[in-house]
Amino acid sequence: MLKFYNKLYKLSILNQNLKKNVFTAIPEPPRYRALDFLSKWMQKHSDKKMKYEYAPDLQQRMIDIVNTLEMAHIKTDRVRCFRSRGSSTKRTIARCHALGKLMQHAMNTKAFYAIEFLEPFEKMSKKDQNRTIIHELMHIPKTFGGGFRQHDFVCDKNVKLLHEKFESLKSSGYNYQFQRELSL
Ligand SMILES: [Zn+2]
């Protein structure tokens, strides 16, 4: 069957070359599609050279954003920021990872989140970087249980709202430490 299919496929290419569109409606044989899929999958998962580095500066900015926006559900001692290098995905700026429920049980530990900042993040303006940090923090749910909030909530509109709030609090000289002391 596959041989027959391959023959047809070759014929269709031949016909394409001859500009006779007799067999052009025939899709690629499964083997070709499988190889194509496999090479794409390998490209995607061949991040063997990926390097992760703890990013204390981004950790500090993340803590500042959490405190300023009073995202009290985010336990910053259980969130770590990393820079990564060598990813084959060029379009991803940052991503949020979590220690899921089963792994928490297996390791007898509570939830933990890691925010990964990829190479394109470095080229962004500070404003866009802050917006990205806010976006990733918004993926962490109120329960802080190891799950994620999805993009129906973490959407441009909501990120923009929080980012604007952050900017205005910062420009008005809002000092969360002072606020905390006052409320004690
Ligand atoms: Zn997202």
Backbone and ligand atoms as CSV (ligand in chain L), in Angstrom:
chain,resi,resn,atom,element,x,y,z
A,1,MET,N,N,0.841,-1.209,0.000
A,1,MET,CA,C,0.000,0.000,0.000
A,1,MET,C,C,0.877,1.261,0.000
A,2,LEU,N,N,1.893,1.204,0.890
A,2,LEU,CA,C,2.785,2.359,0.998
A,2,LEU,C,C,3.567,2.570,-0.300
A,3,LYS,N,N,3.978,1.419,-0.891
A,3,LYS,CA,C,4.727,1.474,-2.146
A,3,LYS,C,C,3.869,2.144,-3.222
A,4,PHE,N,N,2.644,1.718,-3.250
A,4,PHE,CA,C,1.701,2.270,-4.232
A,4,PHE,C,C,1.517,3.766,-4.004
A,5,TYR,N,N,1.413,4.094,-2.742
A,5,TYR,CA,C,1.224,5.498,-2.346
A,5,TYR,C,C,2.439,6.331,-2.777
A,6,ASN,N,N,3.632,5.769,-2.483
A,6,ASN,CA,C,4.878,6.463,-2.853
A,6,ASN,C,C,4.969,6.684,-4.354
A,7,LYS,N,N,4.547,5.670,-5.090
A,7,LYS,CA,C,4.572,5.754,-6.543
A,7,LYS,C,C,3.664,6.901,-6.996
A,8,LEU,N,N,2.482,6.906,-6.410
A,8,LEU,CA,C,1.522,7.964,-6.741
A,8,LEU,C,C,2.079,9.333,-6.401
A,9,TYR,N,N,2.737,9.381,-5.249
A,9,TYR,CA,C,3.301,10.651,-4.772
A,9,TYR,C,C,4.376,11.143,-5.738
A,10,LYS,N,N,5.264,10.193,-6.125
A,10,LYS,CA,C,6.323,10.548,-7.073
A,10,LYS,C,C,5.714,11.009,-8.392
A,11,LEU,N,N,4.681,10.288,-8.789
A,11,LEU,CA,C,3.982,10.649,-10.021
A,11,LEU,C,C,3.413,12.053,-9.927
A,12,SER,N,N,2.859,12.344,-8.742
A,12,SER,CA,C,2.235,13.652,-8.565
A,12,SER,C,C,3.282,14.755,-8.639
A,13,ILE,N,N,4.481,14.464,-8.101
A,13,ILE,CA,C,5.573,15.446,-8.183
A,13,ILE,C,C,5.976,15.634,-9.640
A,14,LEU,N,N,6.116,14.478,-10.319
A,14,LEU,CA,C,6.470,14.496,-11.736
A,14,LEU,C,C,5.470,15.347,-12.515
A,15,ASN,N,N,4.209,15.094,-12.200
A,15,ASN,CA,C,3.162,15.838,-12.894
A,15,ASN,C,C,3.196,17.327,-12.573
A,16,GLN,N,N,3.557,17.595,-11.317
A,16,GLN,CA,C,3.679,19.001,-10.918
A,16,GLN,C,C,4.776,19.657,-11.726
A,17,ASN,N,N,5.904,18.893,-11.833
A,17,ASN,CA,C,7.035,19.413,-12.593
A,17,ASN,C,C,6.662,19.645,-14.054
A,18,LEU,N,N,5.836,18.774,-14.554
A,18,LEU,CA,C,5.410,18.909,-15.949
A,18,LEU,C,C,4.239,19.883,-16.097
A,19,LYS,N,N,3.878,20.455,-14.948
A,19,LYS,CA,C,2.761,21.405,-14.882
A,19,LYS,C,C,1.452,20.794,-15.377
A,20,LYS,N,N,1.336,19.486,-15.149
A,20,LYS,CA,C,0.060,18.833,-15.423
A,20,LYS,C,C,-0.516,18.498,-14.062
A,21,ASN,N,N,-1.518,19.175,-13.658
A,21,ASN,CA,C,-2.001,19.003,-12.289
A,21,ASN,C,C,-2.972,17.831,-12.144
A,22,VAL,N,N,-2.560,16.691,-12.625
A,22,VAL,CA,C,-3.446,15.537,-12.576
A,22,VAL,C,C,-3.518,14.938,-11.172
A,23,PHE,N,N,-2.353,14.788,-10.531
A,23,PHE,CA,C,-2.316,14.108,-9.239
A,23,PHE,C,C,-2.046,15.059,-8.072
A,24,THR,N,N,-2.135,16.318,-8.309
A,24,THR,CA,C,-1.714,17.255,-7.261
A,24,THR,C,C,-2.587,17.207,-6.016
A,25,ALA,N,N,-3.777,16.657,-6.138
A,25,ALA,CA,C,-4.648,16.614,-4.960
A,25,ALA,C,C,-4.253,15.511,-3.989
A,26,ILE,N,N,-3.331,14.651,-4.399
A,26,ILE,CA,C,-2.923,13.535,-3.531
A,26,ILE,C,C,-2.028,14.064,-2.407
A,27,PRO,N,N,-2.417,13.774,-1.154
A,27,PRO,CA,C,-1.574,14.261,-0.045
A,27,PRO,C,C,-0.282,13.478,0.063
A,28,GLU,N,N,0.652,14.008,0.861
A,28,GLU,CA,C,1.924,13.325,1.072
A,28,GLU,C,C,1.675,11.973,1.718
A,29,PRO,N,N,2.463,10.925,1.365
A,29,PRO,CA,C,2.263,9.626,2.004
A,29,PRO,C,C,2.620,9.717,3.481
A,30,PRO,N,N,2.025,8.823,4.303
A,30,PRO,CA,C,2.227,8.891,5.751
A,30,PRO,C,C,3.694,8.921,6.167
A,31,ARG,N,N,4.528,8.131,5.458
A,31,ARG,CA,C,5.941,8.044,5.844
A,31,ARG,C,C,6.609,9.419,5.767
A,32,TYR,N,N,6.301,10.154,4.730
A,32,TYR,CA,C,6.889,11.484,4.567
A,32,TYR,C,C,6.443,12.407,5.697
A,33,ARG,N,N,5.147,12.316,6.005
A,33,ARG,CA,C,4.611,13.166,7.066
A,33,ARG,C,C,5.228,12.806,8.410
A,34,ALA,N,N,5.422,11.477,8.624
A,34,ALA,CA,C,5.991,11.030,9.895
A,34,ALA,C,C,7.417,11.548,10.054
A,35,LEU,N,N,8.194,11.468,8.973
A,35,LEU,CA,C,9.576,11.949,9.031
A,35,LEU,C,C,9.621,13.449,9.284
A,36,ASP,N,N,8.727,14.143,8.616
A,36,ASP,CA,C,8.649,15.596,8.767
A,36,ASP,C,C,8.317,15.942,10.217
A,37,PHE,N,N,7.328,15.196,10.747
A,37,PHE,CA,C,6.909,15.413,12.130
A,37,PHE,C,C,8.064,15.125,13.085
A,38,LEU,N,N,8.762,13.996,12.819
A,38,LEU,CA,C,9.864,13.574,13.686
A,38,LEU,C,C,10.983,14.619,13.691
A,39,SER,N,N,11.325,15.125,12.526
A,39,SER,CA,C,12.423,16.094,12.491
A,39,SER,C,C,12.020,17.385,13.199
A,40,LYS,N,N,10.738,17.767,13.051
A,40,LYS,CA,C,10.268,18.969,13.750
A,40,LYS,C,C,10.270,18.744,15.260
A,41,TRP,N,N,9.827,17.518,15.650
A,41,TRP,CA,C,9.777,17.193,17.083
A,41,TRP,C,C,11.171,17.205,17.685
A,42,MET,N,N,12.134,16.644,16.939
A,42,MET,CA,C,13.511,16.585,17.432
A,42,MET,C,C,14.100,17.981,17.552
A,43,GLN,N,N,13.791,18.810,16.560
A,43,GLN,CA,C,14.277,20.198,16.611
A,43,GLN,C,C,13.762,20.861,17.879
A,44,LYS,N,N,12.480,20.611,18.146
A,44,LYS,CA,C,11.834,21.250,19.292
A,44,LYS,C,C,12.386,20.735,20.616
A,45,HIS,N,N,12.726,19.436,20.631
A,45,HIS,CA,C,13.150,18.838,21.897
A,45,HIS,C,C,14.649,18.603,21.997
A,46,SER,N,N,15.400,19.202,21.112
A,46,SER,CA,C,16.847,18.972,21.170
A,46,SER,C,C,17.539,20.110,21.908
A,47,ASP,N,N,16.917,20.536,23.003
A,47,ASP,CA,C,17.488,21.631,23.778
A,47,ASP,C,C,18.542,21.119,24.764
A,48,LYS,N,N,19.410,20.270,24.247
A,48,LYS,CA,C,20.420,19.678,25.136
A,48,LYS,C,C,21.406,20.736,25.622
A,49,LYS,N,N,21.564,21.761,24.803
A,49,LYS,CA,C,22.554,22.774,25.175
A,49,LYS,C,C,21.946,23.878,26.035
A,50,MET,N,N,20.726,23.660,26.487
A,50,MET,CA,C,20.076,24.703,27.295
A,50,MET,C,C,20.795,24.883,28.616
A,51,LYS,N,N,21.003,26.161,28.933
A,51,LYS,CA,C,21.659,26.476,30.203
A,51,LYS,C,C,20.749,27.375,31.013
A,52,TYR,N,N,20.612,27.076,32.280
A,52,TYR,CA,C,19.789,27.890,33.167
A,52,TYR,C,C,20.680,28.547,34.211
A,53,GLU,N,N,20.392,29.811,34.446
A,53,GLU,CA,C,21.199,30.540,35.416
A,53,GLU,C,C,20.275,31.339,36.325
A,54,TYR,N,N,20.439,31.198,37.616
A,54,TYR,CA,C,19.625,31.955,38.551
A,54,TYR,C,C,19.858,33.447,38.294
A,55,ALA,N,N,18.767,34.239,38.268
A,55,ALA,CA,C,18.865,35.671,37.930
A,55,ALA,C,C,18.449,36.523,39.136
A,56,PRO,N,N,19.428,36.837,40.020
A,56,PRO,CA,C,19.078,37.592,41.234
A,56,PRO,C,C,18.470,38.957,40.946
A,57,ASP,N,N,18.904,39.600,39.844
A,57,ASP,CA,C,18.346,40.924,39.501
A,57,ASP,C,C,16.862,40.813,39.125
A,58,LEU,N,N,16.524,39.770,38.369
A,58,LEU,CA,C,15.119,39.573,37.982
A,58,LEU,C,C,14.299,39.102,39.176
A,59,GLN,N,N,14.934,38.351,40.051
A,59,GLN,CA,C,14.272,37.908,41.277
A,59,GLN,C,C,13.849,39.144,42.091
A,60,GLN,N,N,14.762,40.108,42.170
A,60,GLN,CA,C,14.495,41.328,42.925
A,60,GLN,C,C,13.362,42.135,42.285
A,61,ARG,N,N,13.398,42.217,40.950
A,61,ARG,CA,C,12.332,42.955,40.245
A,61,ARG,C,C,10.994,42.261,40.411
A,62,MET,N,N,11.018,40.927,40.392
A,62,MET,CA,C,9.789,40.147,40.574
A,62,MET,C,C,9.212,40.422,41.966
A,63,ILE,N,N,10.085,40.414,42.991
A,63,ILE,CA,C,9.643,40.661,44.372
A,63,ILE,C,C,9.074,42.081,44.484
A,64,ASP,N,N,9.736,43.033,43.841
A,64,ASP,CA,C,9.276,44.425,43.870
A,64,ASP,C,C,7.872,44.553,43.256
A,65,ILE,N,N,7.660,43.870,42.142
A,65,ILE,CA,C,6.343,43.912,41.472
A,65,ILE,C,C,5.276,43.266,42.364
A,66,VAL,N,N,5.600,42.119,42.944
A,66,VAL,CA,C,4.638,41.417,43.817
A,66,VAL,C,C,4.262,42.306,45.001
A,67,ASN,N,N,5.258,42.917,45.620
A,67,ASN,CA,C,4.997,43.763,46.784
A,67,ASN,C,C,4.241,45.027,46.408
A,68,THR,N,N,4.645,45.669,45.321
A,68,THR,CA,C,3.998,46.918,44.906
A,68,THR,C,C,2.538,46.671,44.545
A,69,LEU,N,N,2.289,45.601,43.817
A,69,LEU,CA,C,0.913,45.300,43.394
A,69,LEU,C,C,0.142,44.527,44.473
A,70,GLU,N,N,0.811,44.296,45.577
A,70,GLU,CA,C,0.218,43.571,46.712
A,70,GLU,C,C,-0.436,42.251,46.284
A,71,MET,N,N,0.333,41.480,45.516
A,71,MET,CA,C,-0.133,40.143,45.115
A,71,MET,C,C,0.201,39.200,46.263
A,72,ALA,N,N,-0.603,39.308,47.318
A,72,ALA,CA,C,-0.275,38.624,48.580
A,72,ALA,C,C,-0.272,37.101,48.462
A,73,HIS,N,N,-0.972,36.576,47.467
A,73,HIS,CA,C,-1.036,35.110,47.322
A,73,HIS,C,C,0.266,34.524,46.777
A,74,ILE,N,N,1.133,35.398,46.232
A,74,ILE,CA,C,2.386,34.888,45.659
A,74,ILE,C,C,3.473,34.851,46.727
A,75,LYS,N,N,3.885,33.642,47.056
A,75,LYS,CA,C,4.926,33.473,48.076
A,75,LYS,C,C,6.277,33.568,47.366
A,76,THR,N,N,6.881,34.747,47.462
A,76,THR,CA,C,8.084,35.004,46.655
A,76,THR,C,C,9.267,34.115,47.048
A,77,ASP,N,N,9.202,33.534,48.252
A,77,ASP,CA,C,10.289,32.613,48.615
A,77,ASP,C,C,10.116,31.259,47.937
A,78,ARG,N,N,8.964,31.098,47.252
A,78,ARG,CA,C,8.719,29.866,46.505
A,78,ARG,C,C,8.579,30.140,45.008
A,79,VAL,N,N,9.161,31.270,44.599
A,79,VAL,CA,C,9.224,31.596,43.170
A,79,VAL,C,C,10.679,31.951,42.870
A,80,ARG,N,N,11.240,31.348,41.835
A,80,ARG,CA,C,12.629,31.637,41.471
A,80,ARG,C,C,12.711,32.048,40.006
A,81,CYS,N,N,13.502,33.083,39.764
A,81,CYS,CA,C,13.670,33.578,38.386
A,81,CYS,C,C,14.991,33.085,37.787
A,82,PHE,N,N,14.905,32.608,36.571
A,82,PHE,CA,C,16.088,32.102,35.869
A,82,PHE,C,C,16.207,32.715,34.475
A,83,ARG,N,N,17.446,32.866,34.036
A,83,ARG,CA,C,17.686,33.177,32.625
A,83,ARG,C,C,18.053,31.864,31.946
A,84,SER,N,N,17.559,31.681,30.726
A,84,SER,CA,C,17.954,30.473,30.000
A,84,SER,C,C,18.560,30.853,28.653
A,85,ARG,N,N,19.474,30.014,28.222
A,85,ARG,CA,C,20.136,30.215,26.933
A,85,ARG,C,C,20.093,28.935,26.124
A,86,GLY,N,N,20.067,29.096,24.810
A,86,GLY,CA,C,20.189,27.931,23.932
A,86,GLY,C,C,18.877,27.270,23.545
A,87,SER,N,N,17.764,27.927,23.833
A,87,SER,CA,C,16.490,27.326,23.441
A,87,SER,C,C,16.303,27.437,21.932
A,88,SER,N,N,15.701,26.389,21.357
A,88,SER,CA,C,15.467,26.447,19.906
A,88,SER,C,C,14.232,27.290,19.592
A,89,THR,N,N,13.409,27.553,20.608
A,89,THR,CA,C,12.258,28.423,20.369
A,89,THR,C,C,12.713,29.868,20.443
A,90,LYS,N,N,12.540,30.558,19.344
A,90,LYS,CA,C,13.065,31.919,19.267
A,90,LYS,C,C,12.012,32.970,19.624
A,91,ARG,N,N,10.754,32.544,19.604
A,91,ARG,CA,C,9.697,33.543,19.804
A,91,ARG,C,C,9.255,33.671,21.264
A,92,THR,N,N,9.588,32.655,22.080
A,92,THR,CA,C,9.153,32.701,23.476
A,92,THR,C,C,10.038,33.655,24.262
A,93,ILE,N,N,9.398,34.527,25.030
A,93,ILE,CA,C,10.134,35.523,25.807
A,93,ILE,C,C,10.353,35.022,27.228
A,94,ALA,N,N,9.296,34.460,27.790
A,94,ALA,CA,C,9.377,33.958,29.161
A,94,ALA,C,C,8.334,32.866,29.345
A,95,ARG,N,N,8.540,32.017,30.334
A,95,ARG,CA,C,7.515,31.022,30.645
A,95,ARG,C,C,7.542,30.674,32.132
A,96,CYS,N,N,6.377,30.294,32.592
A,96,CYS,CA,C,6.206,30.006,34.007
A,96,CYS,C,C,6.099,28.489,34.192
A,97,HIS,N,N,6.914,27.928,35.075
A,97,HIS,CA,C,6.889,26.489,35.353
A,97,HIS,C,C,6.401,26.271,36.781
A,98,ALA,N,N,5.837,25.104,37.029
A,98,ALA,CA,C,5.370,24.811,38.388
A,98,ALA,C,C,5.700,23.384,38.772
A,99,LEU,N,N,5.892,23.182,40.056
A,99,LEU,CA,C,5.997,21.824,40.580
A,99,LEU,C,C,4.567,21.361,40.810
A,100,GLY,N,N,4.131,20.426,39.970
A,100,GLY,CA,C,2.731,19.985,40.013
A,100,GLY,C,C,2.379,19.207,41.268
A,101,LYS,N,N,1.093,18.977,41.409
A,101,LYS,CA,C,0.547,18.326,42.617
A,101,LYS,C,C,1.218,16.979,42.920
A,102,LEU,N,N,1.339,16.119,41.904
A,102,LEU,CA,C,1.886,14.780,42.149
A,102,LEU,C,C,3.337,14.856,42.625
A,103,MET,N,N,4.118,15.732,41.981
A,103,MET,CA,C,5.510,15.874,42.378
A,103,MET,C,C,5.628,16.466,43.779
A,104,GLN,N,N,4.682,17.318,44.140
A,104,GLN,CA,C,4.674,17.857,45.506
A,104,GLN,C,C,4.480,16.730,46.513
A,105,HIS,N,N,3.525,15.827,46.219
A,105,HIS,CA,C,3.284,14.687,47.101
A,105,HIS,C,C,4.513,13.789,47.133
A,106,ALA,N,N,5.062,13.508,45.961
A,106,ALA,CA,C,6.206,12.602,45.870
A,106,ALA,C,C,7.406,13.146,46.631
A,107,MET,N,N,7.578,14.458,46.581
A,107,MET,CA,C,8.742,15.068,47.232
A,107,MET,C,C,8.416,15.582,48.630
A,108,ASN,N,N,7.148,15.405,49.019
A,108,ASN,CA,C,6.681,15.877,50.326
A,108,ASN,C,C,7.011,17.360,50.526
A,109,THR,N,N,6.631,18.146,49.544
A,109,THR,CA,C,6.915,19.578,49.600
A,109,THR,C,C,5.721,20.374,49.092
A,110,LYS,N,N,5.769,21.678,49.301
A,110,LYS,CA,C,4.678,22.534,48.818
A,110,LYS,C,C,4.979,22.990,47.394
A,111,ALA,N,N,4.032,23.739,46.842
A,111,ALA,CA,C,4.178,24.208,45.453
A,111,ALA,C,C,5.406,25.100,45.294
A,112,PHE,N,N,5.933,25.085,44.106
A,112,PHE,CA,C,7.095,25.909,43.782
A,112,PHE,C,C,6.953,26.348,42.331
A,113,TYR,N,N,7.273,27.592,42.078
A,113,TYR,CA,C,7.190,28.101,40.700
A,113,TYR,C,C,8.563,28.604,40.249
A,114,ALA,N,N,8.834,28.444,38.978
A,114,ALA,CA,C,10.060,28.998,38.387
A,114,ALA,C,C,9.666,29.800,37.155
A,115,ILE,N,N,10.190,31.000,37.077
A,115,ILE,CA,C,9.933,31.804,35.880
A,115,ILE,C,C,11.218,31.851,35.068
A,116,GLU,N,N,11.081,31.428,33.824
A,116,GLU,CA,C,12.232,31.342,32.928
A,116,GLU,C,C,12.199,32.505,31.948
A,117,PHE,N,N,13.281,33.223,31.866
A,117,PHE,CA,C,13.381,34.347,30.918
A,117,PHE,C,C,14.350,33.948,29.816
A,118,LEU,N,N,13.852,33.912,28.585
A,118,LEU,CA,C,14.662,33.477,27.454
A,118,LEU,C,C,15.405,34.653,26.829
A,119,GLU,N,N,16.279,34.346,25.890
A,119,GLU,CA,C,17.164,35.378,25.339
A,119,GLU,C,C,16.472,36.632,24.795
A,120,PRO,N,N,15.332,36.516,24.088
A,120,PRO,CA,C,14.693,37.742,23.555
A,120,PRO,C,C,14.294,38.749,24.645
A,121,PHE,N,N,14.126,38.275,25.872
A,121,PHE,CA,C,13.747,39.151,26.985
A,121,PHE,C,C,14.774,40.267,27.175
A,122,GLU,N,N,16.056,39.931,26.987
A,122,GLU,CA,C,17.149,40.892,27.218
A,122,GLU,C,C,17.072,42.088,26.276
A,123,LYS,N,N,16.492,41.868,25.103
A,123,LYS,CA,C,16.459,42.934,24.097
A,123,LYS,C,C,15.276,43.878,24.299
A,124,MET,N,N,14.412,43.569,25.232
A,124,MET,CA,C,13.205,44.382,25.428
A,124,MET,C,C,13.491,45.616,26.284
A,125,SER,N,N,12.602,46.614,26.161
A,125,SER,CA,C,12.716,47.795,27.012
A,125,SER,C,C,12.342,47.389,28.436
A,126,LYS,N,N,12.739,48.220,29.402
A,126,LYS,CA,C,12.452,47.888,30.798
A,126,LYS,C,C,10.942,47.786,31.034
A,127,LYS,N,N,10.213,48.675,30.347
A,127,LYS,CA,C,8.752,48.669,30.456
A,127,LYS,C,C,8.172,47.335,30.001
A,128,ASP,N,N,8.601,46.893,28.822
A,128,ASP,CA,C,8.096,45.618,28.288
A,128,ASP,C,C,8.545,44.450,29.154
A,129,GLN,N,N,9.741,44.579,29.722
A,129,GLN,CA,C,10.220,43.521,30.624
A,129,GLN,C,C,9.319,43.435,31.846
A,130,ASN,N,N,8.975,44.594,32.417
A,130,ASN,CA,C,8.073,44.599,33.574
A,130,ASN,C,C,6.728,43.983,33.219
A,131,ARG,N,N,6.248,44.336,32.026
A,131,ARG,CA,C,4.970,43.792,31.560
A,131,ARG,C,C,5.062,42.257,31.456
A,132,THR,N,N,6.199,41.784,30.989
A,132,THR,CA,C,6.411,40.331,30.865
A,132,THR,C,C,6.436,39.665,32.240
A,133,ILE,N,N,7.126,40.297,33.189
A,133,ILE,CA,C,7.192,39.725,34.549
A,133,ILE,C,C,5.774,39.651,35.130
A,134,ILE,N,N,5.005,40.730,34.933
A,134,ILE,CA,C,3.618,40.761,35.427
A,134,ILE,C,C,2.804,39.647,34.769
A,135,HIS,N,N,2.962,39.502,33.455
A,135,HIS,CA,C,2.259,38.443,32.718
A,135,HIS,C,C,2.538,37.077,33.354
A,136,GLU,N,N,3.814,36.779,33.581
A,136,GLU,CA,C,4.171,35.462,34.128
A,136,GLU,C,C,3.640,35.287,35.547
A,137,LEU,N,N,3.690,36.345,36.345
A,137,LEU,CA,C,3.177,36.262,37.725
A,137,LEU,C,C,1.669,36.015,37.734
A,138,MET,N,N,0.992,36.562,36.731
A,138,MET,CA,C,-0.463,36.378,36.665
A,138,MET,C,C,-0.862,34.934,36.368
A,139,HIS,N,N,0.074,34.154,35.845
A,139,HIS,CA,C,-0.216,32.734,35.606
A,139,HIS,C,C,-0.332,31.962,36.924
A,140,ILE,N,N,0.213,32.525,38.007
A,140,ILE,CA,C,0.166,31.842,39.304
A,140,ILE,C,C,-1.211,32.087,39.937
A,141,PRO,N,N,-1.949,31.017,40.221
A,141,PRO,CA,C,-3.317,31.201,40.751
A,141,PRO,C,C,-3.326,31.615,42.220
A,142,LYS,N,N,-4.484,32.084,42.667
A,142,LYS,CA,C,-4.661,32.546,44.057
A,142,LYS,C,C,-4.310,31.448,45.069
A,143,THR,N,N,-4.560,30.188,44.675
A,143,THR,CA,C,-4.315,29.067,45.593
A,143,THR,C,C,-2.823,28.791,45.790
A,144,PHE,N,N,-2.011,29.252,44.865
A,144,PHE,CA,C,-0.565,28.971,44.855
A,144,PHE,C,C,-0.346,27.460,45.042
A,145,GLY,N,N,-1.117,26.687,44.305
A,145,GLY,CA,C,-1.118,25.239,44.535
A,145,GLY,C,C,-0.324,24.413,43.550
A,146,GLY,N,N,0.278,25.046,42.574
A,146,GLY,CA,C,1.046,24.280,41.589
A,146,GLY,C,C,0.391,24.230,40.219
A,147,GLY,N,N,-0.761,24.896,40.109
A,147,GLY,CA,C,-1.438,24.969,38.814
A,147,GLY,C,C,-1.170,26.316,38.145
A,148,PHE,N,N,-1.943,26.594,37.104
A,148,PHE,CA,C,-1.766,27.838,36.354
A,148,PHE,C,C,-3.108,28.505,36.058
A,149,ARG,N,N,-3.086,29.803,35.955
A,149,ARG,CA,C,-4.220,30.516,35.354
A,149,ARG,C,C,-3.922,30.628,33.866
A,150,GLN,N,N,-4.967,30.463,33.072
A,150,GLN,CA,C,-4.766,30.393,31.621
A,150,GLN,C,C,-4.853,31.775,30.970
A,151,HIS,N,N,-4.696,31.775,29.651
A,151,HIS,CA,C,-4.647,33.053,28.931
A,151,HIS,C,C,-6.003,33.743,28.788
A,152,ASP,N,N,-7.090,33.099,29.235
A,152,ASP,CA,C,-8.362,33.837,29.252
A,152,ASP,C,C,-8.290,34.918,30.329
A,153,PHE,N,N,-7.558,34.622,31.408
A,153,PHE,CA,C,-7.343,35.615,32.465
A,153,PHE,C,C,-6.057,36.405,32.212
A,154,VAL,N,N,-4.992,35.694,31.862
A,154,VAL,CA,C,-3.706,36.352,31.598
A,154,VAL,C,C,-3.727,36.885,30.164
A,155,CYS,N,N,-4.600,37.830,29.932
A,155,CYS,CA,C,-4.754,38.381,28.579
A,155,CYS,C,C,-4.162,39.794,28.548
A,156,ASP,N,N,-3.967,40.305,27.347
A,156,ASP,CA,C,-3.353,41.628,27.168
A,156,ASP,C,C,-4.050,42.695,27.998
A,157,LYS,N,N,-5.395,42.624,28.013
A,157,LYS,CA,C,-6.186,43.650,28.714
A,157,LYS,C,C,-5.867,43.650,30.216
A,158,ASN,N,N,-5.883,42.468,30.827
A,158,ASN,CA,C,-5.616,42.370,32.274
A,158,ASN,C,C,-4.165,42.679,32.624
A,159,VAL,N,N,-3.245,42.248,31.749
A,159,VAL,CA,C,-1.825,42.534,31.985
A,159,VAL,C,C,-1.612,44.042,31.925
A,160,LYS,N,N,-2.252,44.681,30.926
A,160,LYS,CA,C,-2.123,46.132,30.738
A,160,LYS,C,C,-2.624,46.879,31.989
A,161,LEU,N,N,-3.768,46.422,32.496
A,161,LEU,CA,C,-4.353,47.063,33.688
A,161,LEU,C,C,-3.390,47.014,34.873
A,162,LEU,N,N,-2.841,45.826,35.117
A,162,LEU,CA,C,-1.924,45.675,36.253
A,162,LEU,C,C,-0.622,46.435,36.022
A,163,HIS,N,N,-0.161,46.443,34.774
A,163,HIS,CA,C,1.078,47.151,34.471
A,163,HIS,C,C,0.906,48.650,34.679
A,164,GLU,N,N,-0.253,49.163,34.260
A,164,GLU,CA,C,-0.543,50.592,34.461
A,164,GLU,C,C,-0.603,50.917,35.952
A,165,LYS,N,N,-1.207,50.021,36.705
A,165,LYS,CA,C,-1.296,50.211,38.164
A,165,LYS,C,C,0.113,50.232,38.760
A,166,PHE,N,N,0.951,49.331,38.314
A,166,PHE,CA,C,2.326,49.252,38.799
A,166,PHE,C,C,3.080,50.537,38.487
A,167,GLU,N,N,2.958,51.008,37.230
A,167,GLU,CA,C,3.650,52.230,36.809
A,167,GLU,C,C,3.189,53.426,37.633
A,168,SER,N,N,1.870,53.544,37.838
A,168,SER,CA,C,1.365,54.723,38.553
A,168,SER,C,C,1.768,54.666,40.031
A,169,LEU,N,N,1.777,53.468,40.615
A,169,LEU,CA,C,2.207,53.341,42.017
A,169,LEU,C,C,3.683,53.703,42.152
A,170,LYS,N,N,4.471,53.279,41.173
A,170,LYS,CA,C,5.906,53.568,41.195
A,170,LYS,C,C,6.172,55.054,41.012
A,171,SER,N,N,5.454,55.677,40.057
A,171,SER,CA,C,5.706,57.098,39.784
A,171,SER,C,C,5.199,57.996,40.909
A,172,SER,N,N,4.238,57.493,41.689
A,172,SER,CA,C,3.754,58.304,42.806
A,172,SER,C,C,4.622,58.087,44.051
A,173,GLY,N,N,5.718,57.373,43.874
A,173,GLY,CA,C,6.655,57.158,44.970
A,173,GLY,C,C,6.126,56.220,46.028
A,174,TYR,N,N,5.249,55.330,45.611
A,174,TYR,CA,C,4.671,54.360,46.545
A,174,TYR,C,C,5.764,53.472,47.122
A,175,ASN,N,N,5.795,53.399,48.449
A,175,ASN,CA,C,6.806,52.573,49.091
A,175,ASN,C,C,6.111,51.500,49.908
A,176,TYR,N,N,6.144,50.285,49.409
A,176,TYR,CA,C,5.368,49.224,50.067
A,176,TYR,C,C,5.891,48.905,51.461
A,177,GLN,N,N,7.228,49.124,51.664
A,177,GLN,CA,C,7.771,48.826,52.995
A,177,GLN,C,C,7.168,49.781,54.022
A,178,PHE,N,N,7.089,51.063,53.616
A,178,PHE,CA,C,6.510,52.093,54.476
A,178,PHE,C,C,5.048,51.761,54.753
A,179,GLN,N,N,4.335,51.370,53.697
A,179,GLN,CA,C,2.934,50.999,53.833
A,179,GLN,C,C,2.759,49.826,54.805
A,180,ARG,N,N,3.641,48.856,54.677
A,180,ARG,CA,C,3.578,47.676,55.550
A,180,ARG,C,C,3.787,48.092,57.004
A,181,GLU,N,N,4.763,48.981,57.233
A,181,GLU,CA,C,5.047,49.431,58.597
A,181,GLU,C,C,3.848,50.158,59.179
A,182,LEU,N,N,3.210,50.962,58.329
A,182,LEU,CA,C,2.036,51.730,58.790
A,182,LEU,C,C,0.899,50.809,59.206
A,183,SER,N,N,0.769,49.723,58.453
A,183,SER,CA,C,-0.368,48.843,58.736
A,183,SER,C,C,-0.112,47.876,59.893
A,184,LEU,N,N,1.110,47.897,60.402
A,184,LEU,CA,C,1.410,46.986,61.524
A,184,LEU,C,C,0.780,47.457,62.837
L,1,ZN,ZN,ZN,1.412,33.435,29.245
